[in-house]
């Protein structure tokens, strides 16, 4: 026997070599399941905070693990597979131990599966109760160890481990059960997340909290035995309550996140410029500020960089009663008076006017268009500054007529706004809100005003900044406009900081607006009904302006100062202005009536008047004495009274004219009926 020992040893080694070669060949020929595991898309804030996550195609929450607490990973290995770092996919000692325990206890006490074997089972969704399934897991586990690193195998487990319901992976479980990212976990939290995958449905803490607590206790006890945890820390961990409900996944800026995810072209991670803390505070502000059934939208951007810092599309995106699912930062609405500052900036830029230039606010017809002020009253002669402060309509339409309405729309488009004109051809009404624009585009336009005429493309995407385009108007014109807006009184109880802002209310009280800026931020607020219905009594100054000021209060304790006036800015009183700038002259000024000249107050032009004798006439303005003519014939000469009774024909067409002491005249054509 001793003589044949070398031969026997050689035969044994040869047989072992053949077995090893056969095993190698068996493992090498293993067809692995796909290793590229789909994870849900996620949109993150500027600091990496999760704004919103999305499920994978089959509706399961499976996210990229990201940063996971190293203590959890060590706890997982210590509990599930303490020789994970050293074995080749299968731990013979664990398998032998599991077999002996099963024989002694008459049932399976421990499975003996390594983490790699569990990954093999999860990749193929194979069972564990049959020998064939176990052999397949062993084969795939051995193949995985040859093709992947230990960290790559561990990453697969962190993605795929089941946690009950439609939760897969440690990050989804941590967000759903703990309401936090798994980058920092307490021992109690980590032990719970280690325990759940062994029996994810029966240990779900939202359904069976007592079972989950018992499983957590067993994990903590084992880790003390294995030397991964001290008994003091175990006892402290046991005092932490087990979560009893499943939390909603984060949904900050849900409308924007949905849009960016759709535009990402299948990208799994969209990085934004959104400030998560500010976004959270403004969503709370919107929910508190919006009256019942009204929607509200807020947009905040840094006009120095073009970064959008917050975007609130509605007070509650799940509230169907106010159509909260509609992103009102992108809805086309009438801007009301919020476009008026751009008309003034263009007029200042063209040298047509100055903030102290005088302009008339009197009943005026521009062809067939006869606009009225919002309160149906007129102020007479005012400065441009007063006209913009009071948001008067006649002066801004006069300026728009002088500039041409197409100049206004072209300027807004150069600022980056996609303004929509009914019928395609802009008319004078565009200055009063006769167009469609989104809150995003309106804030985009005001960003250019805040930057002294230099446009910038606003974007919520990291690294998407673009070089500014050509100037809309000179810095001096933009500064003068901003200076007027900064002089508007704030809403009641708001801080009296120098915030340049403008409010607007669309026709029929359908939209209430407030847009403003300081030296760094530009903010827009819209409020109204998402379906476009009228909101009686809604005004931008009453509804939107207080929200605007509250938004700026959440940006910092003080406003960033507005820029100083550019060197060439003309800051003078009306009396010291050059003569052409002292009073605004429209295009037809040569033929227009003098602003303080006479007007026929009664009968008004185009009226039908019943008369059986004398016709009572009245004159407004002008300098007495007055001479009245009927169809060119003097009928009252040098009368000093502003009211007269004129002899007239009994019926028919009549042209009345009045001439004052300075030779200025006014005419009214009427029809007399007996």
KELUM-222849 format. One line per 10 residues: their letters; for each residue x, y, z of C-alpha. Coordinates in steps of 0.5 Angstrom, whole numbers, padded with zeros to 4 digits. Last residue first. Example, Ala and Ser with C-alpha at 12.3 -4.5 7.8 and 13.67 -1.06 7.14 Angstrom:
sa) 0027/-0002/0014 | 0025/-0009/0016
END
This chain:
xxxxxxxxxx) -0175/0236/-0066 | -0168/0232/-0067 | -0162/0235/-0068 | -0156/0231/-0070 | -0149/0233/-0068 | -0142/0234/-0070 | -0137/0237/-0065 | -0131/0242/-0066 | -0125/0245/-0062 | -0121/0251/-0063
xxxxxxxxxx) -0115/0255/-0060 | -0115/0262/-0062 | -0112/0265/-0056 | -0119/0268/-0053 | -0122/0261/-0054 | -0126/0259/-0060 | -0132/0254/-0060 | -0135/0250/-0066 | -0141/0246/-0067 | -0143/0243/-0073
xxxxxxxxxx) -0150/0241/-0074 | -0154/0236/-0078 | -0162/0236/-0078 | -0167/0240/-0074 | -0170/0246/-0071 | -0164/0250/-0074 | -0160/0253/-0068 | -0161/0259/-0063 | -0155/0258/-0058 | -0156/0257/-0050
xxxxxxxxxx) -0149/0258/-0047 | -0145/0255/-0042 | -0137/0256/-0040 | -0139/0264/-0039 | -0134/0269/-0042 | -0138/0270/-0048 | -0134/0273/-0054 | -0139/0272/-0059 | -0145/0267/-0059 | -0148/0265/-0066
xxxxxxxxxx) -0142/0266/-0071 | -0144/0262/-0077 | -0139/0256/-0079 | -0145/0251/-0079 | -0146/0254/-0072 | -0140/0258/-0069 | -0139/0259/-0062 | -0134/0265/-0059 | -0131/0264/-0052 | -0128/0269/-0048
xxxxxxxxxx) -0125/0266/-0044 | -0119/0261/-0044 | -0119/0254/-0046 | -0122/0248/-0042 | -0129/0245/-0042 | -0134/0248/-0046 | -0142/0247/-0045 | -0148/0248/-0050 | -0155/0249/-0049 | -0159/0249/-0056
xxxxxxxxxx) -0164/0254/-0056 | -0171/0252/-0059 | -0175/0246/-0060 | -0169/0241/-0059 | -0168/0233/-0058 | -0160/0232/-0059 | -0157/0226/-0063 | -0150/0226/-0061 | -0144/0224/-0065 | -0139/0229/-0062
xxxxxxxxxx) -0141/0231/-0055 | -0146/0236/-0053 | -0144/0238/-0049 | -0136/0238/-0046 | -0134/0242/-0053 | -0126/0242/-0051 | -0122/0248/-0051 | -0115/0248/-0050 | -0110/0246/-0045 | -0107/0240/-0048
xxxxxxxxxx) -0107/0244/-0055 | -0111/0240/-0060 | -0107/0236/-0065 | -0105/0238/-0072 | -0097/0239/-0070 | -0098/0233/-0065 | -0099/0228/-0070 | -0093/0224/-0068 | -0095/0225/-0061 | -0091/0230/-0057
xxxxxxxxxx) -0089/0229/-0050 | -0088/0235/-0046 | -0081/0237/-0043 | -0077/0233/-0047 | -0077/0237/-0053 | -0075/0243/-0049 | -0069/0240/-0046 | -0070/0238/-0039 | -0069/0243/-0033 | -0076/0245/-0032
xxxxxxxxxx) -0078/0237/-0032 | -0073/0236/-0026 | -0067/0232/-0028 | -0063/0226/-0027 | -0060/0224/-0034 | -0057/0218/-0034 | -0050/0218/-0038 | -0046/0215/-0032 | -0050/0209/-0031 | -0055/0210/-0025
xxxxxxxxxx) -0053/0205/-0019 | -0055/0198/-0019 | -0061/0196/-0014 | -0059/0193/-0007 | -0060/0186/-0006 | -0066/0186/-0001 | -0065/0184/0006 | -0067/0178/0011 | -0066/0173/0005 | -0070/0170/0000
xxxxxxxxxx) -0076/0168/0004 | -0077/0176/0005 | -0077/0176/-0003 | -0083/0171/-0003 | -0087/0175/0002 | -0086/0181/-0002 | -0089/0177/-0008 | -0094/0174/-0004 | -0097/0181/-0002 | -0096/0183/-0009
xxxxxxxxxx) -0101/0178/-0012 | -0107/0178/-0009 | -0109/0186/-0007 | -0104/0189/-0012 | -0106/0184/-0018 | -0113/0185/-0017 | -0119/0180/-0016 | -0125/0183/-0015 | -0129/0178/-0019 | -0125/0172/-0021
xxxxxxxxxx) -0127/0171/-0028 | -0126/0164/-0031 | -0119/0162/-0034 | -0119/0155/-0033 | -0113/0155/-0028 | -0117/0160/-0024 | -0113/0166/-0022 | -0106/0168/-0019 | -0099/0169/-0022 | -0093/0171/-0018
xxxxxxxxxx) -0086/0173/-0021 | -0079/0174/-0018 | -0073/0177/-0020 | -0067/0176/-0016 | -0060/0179/-0015 | -0060/0187/-0015 | -0068/0187/-0013 | -0073/0185/-0018 | -0081/0185/-0019 | -0087/0181/-0022
xxxxxxxxxx) -0094/0182/-0019 | -0100/0179/-0023 | -0107/0178/-0022 | -0111/0174/-0028 | -0118/0173/-0030 | -0120/0180/-0027 | -0125/0181/-0033 | -0119/0184/-0037 | -0112/0182/-0034 | -0110/0185/-0027
xxxxxxxxxx) -0102/0187/-0027 | -0097/0189/-0021 | -0090/0192/-0022 | -0084/0191/-0018 | -0077/0195/-0017 | -0076/0193/-0009 | -0073/0199/-0005 | -0075/0196/0001 | -0081/0199/0005 | -0082/0192/0008
xxxxxxxxxx) -0089/0189/0007 | -0095/0191/0012 | -0100/0194/0007 | -0097/0193/0000 | -0091/0197/-0002 | -0091/0204/-0005 | -0088/0204/-0012 | -0082/0208/-0012 | -0077/0202/-0014 | -0082/0202/-0021
xxxxxxxxxx) -0080/0209/-0023 | -0072/0207/-0021 | -0073/0201/-0025 | -0075/0205/-0031 | -0070/0210/-0031 | -0065/0204/-0030 | -0067/0201/-0036 | -0067/0207/-0040 | -0060/0209/-0038 | -0057/0202/-0039
xxxxxxxxxx) -0059/0202/-0047 | -0065/0198/-0050 | -0066/0191/-0051 | -0059/0189/-0051 | -0056/0184/-0056 | -0056/0177/-0053 | -0053/0174/-0046 | -0048/0168/-0046 | -0052/0162/-0045 | -0053/0158/-0038
xxxxxxxxxx) -0054/0151/-0038 | -0049/0148/-0033 | -0054/0146/-0028 | -0061/0146/-0031 | -0067/0150/-0029 | -0066/0155/-0034 | -0067/0163/-0035 | -0064/0166/-0042 | -0061/0173/-0040 | -0062/0179/-0043
xxxxxxxxxx) -0058/0186/-0042 | -0063/0192/-0042 | -0060/0194/-0035 | -0060/0187/-0032 | -0066/0188/-0028 | -0070/0190/-0035 | -0067/0183/-0038 | -0069/0179/-0032 | -0076/0182/-0033 | -0077/0179/-0040
xxxxxxxxxx) -0075/0172/-0037 | -0080/0173/-0031 | -0085/0175/-0036 | -0083/0168/-0040 | -0084/0164/-0034 | -0090/0167/-0032 | -0093/0165/-0039 | -0095/0170/-0045 | -0101/0172/-0049 | -0103/0178/-0052
xxxxxxxxxx) -0108/0184/-0051 | -0105/0186/-0044 | -0105/0194/-0044 | -0099/0195/-0048 | -0102/0190/-0053 | -0108/0194/-0054 | -0104/0198/-0059 | -0105/0193/-0064 | -0100/0187/-0066 | -0101/0183/-0072
xxxxxxxxxx) -0102/0175/-0071 | -0109/0175/-0070 | -0109/0174/-0063 | -0101/0176/-0061 | -0097/0170/-0057 | -0091/0172/-0053 | -0085/0167/-0054 | -0081/0171/-0049 | -0073/0171/-0050 | -0071/0178/-0049
xxxxxxxxxx) -0071/0179/-0056 | -0078/0176/-0056 | -0080/0182/-0051 | -0077/0187/-0056 | -0080/0185/-0062 | -0087/0185/-0058 | -0086/0192/-0056 | -0083/0195/-0063 | -0089/0191/-0066 | -0094/0196/-0062
xxxxxxxxxx) -0091/0202/-0066 | -0086/0207/-0062 | -0091/0213/-0062 | -0097/0209/-0062 | -0094/0205/-0056 | -0093/0212/-0053 | -0100/0214/-0053 | -0102/0207/-0051 | -0098/0208/-0045 | -0101/0215/-0043
xxxxxxxxxx) -0108/0213/-0044 | -0107/0207/-0040 | -0105/0209/-0033 | -0101/0205/-0029 | -0101/0210/-0023 | -0094/0209/-0022 | -0093/0209/-0029 | -0097/0215/-0031 | -0094/0219/-0025 | -0087/0217/-0027
xxxxxxxxxx) -0089/0219/-0034 | -0091/0226/-0031 | -0098/0228/-0031 | -0103/0233/-0035 | -0110/0230/-0034 | -0112/0225/-0029 | -0117/0221/-0032 | -0123/0217/-0029 | -0126/0210/-0031 | -0122/0206/-0025
xxxxxxxxxx) -0118/0202/-0030 | -0117/0207/-0035 | -0120/0207/-0041 | -0118/0206/-0048 | -0121/0209/-0054 | -0120/0205/-0061 | -0123/0207/-0067 | -0117/0211/-0069 | -0114/0212/-0063 | -0119/0216/-0059
xxxxxxxxxx) -0117/0220/-0053 | -0120/0221/-0046 | -0115/0225/-0042 | -0108/0223/-0039 | -0104/0228/-0042 | -0096/0227/-0042 | -0091/0231/-0038 | -0084/0229/-0038 | -0081/0228/-0031 | -0079/0220/-0033
xxxxxxxxxx) -0076/0222/-0039 | -0079/0221/-0046 | -0079/0220/-0054 | -0071/0220/-0053 | -0071/0213/-0056 | -0069/0209/-0050 | -0074/0213/-0046 | -0079/0211/-0050 | -0077/0204/-0050 | -0076/0204/-0043
xxxxxxxxxx) -0083/0206/-0042 | -0086/0201/-0047 | -0082/0196/-0043 | -0085/0198/-0036 | -0092/0197/-0039 | -0092/0190/-0040 | -0094/0188/-0033 | -0101/0192/-0034 | -0105/0186/-0036 | -0101/0180/-0037
xxxxxxxxxx) -0106/0176/-0041 | -0105/0168/-0040 | -0101/0162/-0043 | -0100/0157/-0038 | -0092/0155/-0037 | -0092/0158/-0030 | -0099/0155/-0029 | -0097/0148/-0029 | -0103/0144/-0029 | -0104/0138/-0024
xxxxxxxxxx) -0107/0143/-0019 | -0113/0144/-0023 | -0117/0148/-0017 | -0121/0142/-0015 | -0116/0137/-0018 | -0112/0138/-0012 | -0106/0133/-0013 | -0101/0139/-0015 | -0102/0143/-0009 | -0101/0151/-0009
xxxxxxxxxx) -0099/0151/-0017 | -0093/0151/-0021 | -0088/0153/-0016 | -0081/0154/-0019 | -0075/0156/-0015 | -0068/0157/-0016 | -0068/0158/-0024 | -0061/0160/-0026 | -0060/0166/-0031 | -0053/0167/-0028
xxxxxxxxxx) -0054/0175/-0025 | -0062/0174/-0026 | -0062/0169/-0020 | -0069/0166/-0021 | -0076/0165/-0018 | -0082/0163/-0020 | -0089/0163/-0017 | -0095/0160/-0019 | -0102/0160/-0016 | -0109/0157/-0017
xxxxxxxxxx) -0116/0159/-0014 | -0121/0154/-0012 | -0120/0156/-0005 | -0116/0162/-0004 | -0108/0161/-0005 | -0104/0164/0000 | -0103/0158/0005 | -0101/0153/-0001 | -0097/0158/-0004 | -0093/0160/0002
xxxxxxxxxx) -0092/0152/0003 | -0089/0151/-0004 | -0085/0157/-0003 | -0082/0154/0003 | -0080/0148/0000 | -0077/0151/-0006 | -0073/0155/-0002 | -0070/0149/0002 | -0069/0145/-0005 | -0066/0151/-0009
xxxxxxxxxx) -0067/0149/-0016 | -0061/0149/-0020 | -0062/0142/-0023 | -0059/0136/-0024 | -0063/0130/-0028 | -0061/0123/-0026 | -0063/0117/-0030 | -0063/0120/-0037 | -0068/0117/-0042 | -0068/0123/-0047
xxxxxxxxxx) -0068/0128/-0041 | -0074/0132/-0044 | -0080/0128/-0040 | -0076/0128/-0034 | -0075/0136/-0034 | -0083/0136/-0035 | -0084/0132/-0029 | -0079/0135/-0025 | -0082/0142/-0027 | -0089/0140/-0025
xxxxxxxxxx) -0087/0136/-0018 | -0083/0142/-0016 | -0081/0138/-0009 | -0085/0131/-0010 | -0081/0127/-0005 | -0083/0120/-0004 | -0089/0119/0000 | -0088/0116/0007 | -0090/0109/0009 | -0093/0108/0016
xxxxxxxxxx) -0091/0104/0023 | -0084/0106/0023 | -0081/0102/0029 | -0080/0106/0035 | -0072/0107/0038 | -0071/0105/0045 | -0068/0098/0042 | -0063/0102/0039 | -0060/0104/0046 | -0060/0097/0048
xxxxxxxxxx) -0056/0095/0042 | -0051/0101/0043 | -0050/0099/0050 | -0049/0092/0048 | -0044/0094/0043 | -0044/0092/0036 | -0040/0089/0030 | -0038/0083/0035 | -0041/0077/0032 | -0045/0076/0039
xxxxxxxxxx) -0047/0084/0039 | -0049/0083/0031 | -0053/0077/0033 | -0057/0081/0038 | -0058/0087/0033 | -0061/0083/0028 | -0065/0079/0033 | -0068/0086/0035 | -0070/0088/0028 | -0074/0082/0027
xxxxxxxxxx) -0078/0083/0033 | -0079/0090/0031 | -0081/0088/0024 | -0086/0083/0027 | -0089/0088/0032 | -0090/0093/0026 | -0094/0089/0022 | -0097/0093/0016 | -0093/0099/0016 | -0087/0096/0019
xxxxxxxxxx) -0087/0090/0013 | -0084/0084/0016 | -0089/0079/0013 | -0088/0082/0006 | -0080/0083/0006 | -0078/0076/0009 | -0071/0076/0009 | -0071/0083/0006 | -0073/0087/0012 | -0068/0085/0017
xxxxxxxxxx) -0062/0089/0014 | -0066/0095/0013 | -0069/0095/0021 | -0062/0094/0023 | -0060/0100/0020 | -0065/0104/0023 | -0064/0102/0030 | -0056/0103/0029 | -0058/0110/0026 | -0057/0112/0019
xxxxxxxxxx) -0053/0117/0015 | -0053/0116/0007 | -0059/0112/0007 | -0063/0118/0005 | -0069/0120/0009 | -0077/0119/0010 | -0075/0113/0015 | -0080/0108/0011 | -0081/0110/0004 | -0074/0114/0004
xxxxxxxxxx) -0070/0108/0007 | -0074/0103/0003 | -0073/0106/-0004 | -0065/0107/-0002 | -0064/0100/0001 | -0067/0097/-0006 | -0074/0095/-0008 | -0080/0097/-0006 | -0087/0095/-0009 | -0090/0092/-0003
xxxxxxxxxx) -0084/0090/0001 | -0077/0091/0002 | -0074/0087/-0003 | -0066/0087/-0004 | -0065/0089/-0012 | -0061/0096/-0012 | -0057/0095/-0005 | -0056/0088/-0008 | -0053/0090/-0014 | -0048/0095/-0011
xxxxxxxxxx) -0046/0089/-0007 | -0044/0085/-0013 | -0040/0091/-0016 | -0037/0092/-0009 | -0034/0085/-0009 | -0032/0086/-0016 | -0035/0083/-0022 | -0034/0078/-0027 | -0031/0072/-0023 | -0035/0073/-0017
xxxxxxxxxx) -0041/0073/-0022 | -0040/0066/-0025 | -0039/0063/-0018 | -0046/0066/-0016 | -0049/0064/-0022 | -0047/0057/-0021 | -0049/0057/-0014 | -0056/0060/-0015 | -0057/0055/-0021 | -0055/0050/-0015
xxxxxxxxxx) -0060/0053/-0011 | -0066/0053/-0016 | -0065/0046/-0018 | -0065/0044/-0010 | -0072/0047/-0009 | -0074/0052/-0004 | -0070/0058/-0006 | -0074/0061/-0011 | -0071/0065/-0018 | -0073/0072/-0019
xxxxxxxxxx) -0067/0071/-0024 | -0063/0077/-0022 | -0066/0077/-0015 | -0063/0069/-0014 | -0056/0071/-0016 | -0056/0077/-0012 | -0058/0072/-0006 | -0052/0068/-0008 | -0047/0074/-0008 | -0050/0076/-0001
xxxxxxxxxx) -0048/0068/0001 | -0054/0063/0002 | -0053/0059/0008 | -0060/0058/0009 | -0061/0059/0016 | -0066/0055/0021 | -0069/0050/0016 | -0073/0045/0019 | -0072/0038/0023 | -0068/0042/0028
xxxxxxxxxx) -0062/0037/0028 | -0062/0036/0021 | -0063/0043/0019 | -0058/0046/0023 | -0053/0041/0020 | -0055/0043/0013 | -0054/0050/0015 | -0047/0049/0018 | -0045/0046/0012 | -0047/0051/0007
xxxxxxxxxx) -0044/0057/0012 | -0038/0053/0012 | -0038/0052/0004 | -0039/0060/0003 | -0041/0060/-0004 | -0039/0067/-0008 | -0031/0066/-0008 | -0030/0067/-0001 | -0026/0073/0002 | -0030/0079/0002
xxxxxxxxxx) -0037/0076/0004 | -0034/0072/0010 | -0039/0075/0015 | -0045/0074/0010 | -0052/0076/0012 | -0051/0079/0019 | -0044/0082/0019 | -0044/0084/0011 | -0051/0088/0013 | -0048/0091/0019
xxxxxxxxxx) -0042/0093/0015 | -0046/0096/0009 | -0050/0100/0015 | -0044/0103/0018 | -0042/0105/0011 | -0048/0109/0011 | -0050/0109/0003 | -0049/0114/-0002 | -0052/0113/-0008 | -0057/0107/-0008
xxxxxxxxxx) -0060/0108/-0015 | -0067/0108/-0015 | -0072/0102/-0015 | -0079/0104/-0013 | -0083/0099/-0017 | -0089/0101/-0023 | -0087/0096/-0028 | -0083/0101/-0032 | -0079/0104/-0026 | -0082/0109/-0021
xxxxxxxxxx) -0080/0116/-0021 | -0076/0120/-0016 | -0078/0128/-0015 | -0074/0133/-0012 | -0068/0129/-0009 | -0063/0134/-0005 | -0056/0134/-0010 | -0054/0141/-0007 | -0057/0144/-0014 | -0064/0140/-0013
xxxxxxxxxx) -0065/0133/-0016 | -0069/0130/-0021 | -0069/0122/-0021 | -0071/0117/-0026 | -0072/0110/-0023 | -0067/0104/-0024 | -0066/0099/-0029 | -0061/0094/-0027 | -0055/0093/-0032 | -0053/0086/-0030
xxxxxxxxxx) -0057/0082/-0035 | -0058/0074/-0033 | -0051/0071/-0034 | -0050/0065/-0038 | -0046/0060/-0035 | -0040/0057/-0039 | -0035/0059/-0035 | -0038/0056/-0029 | -0038/0049/-0032 | -0032/0050/-0035
xxxxxxxxxx) -0029/0052/-0028 | -0032/0046/-0025 | -0030/0041/-0030 | -0023/0044/-0029 | -0023/0043/-0022 | -0026/0036/-0023 | -0021/0034/-0027 | -0016/0037/-0023 | -0019/0033/-0017 | -0018/0027/-0021
xxxxxxxxxx) -0011/0028/-0023 | -0010/0030/-0015 | -0013/0024/-0013 | -0009/0020/-0018 | -0003/0023/-0016 | -0004/0021/-0009 | -0006/0014/-0011 | 0000/0013/-0015 | 0005/0016/-0010 | 0001/0011/-0005
xxxx) 0002/0005/-0009 | 0009/0003/-0005 | 0006/0005/0002 | 0000/0000/0000
END
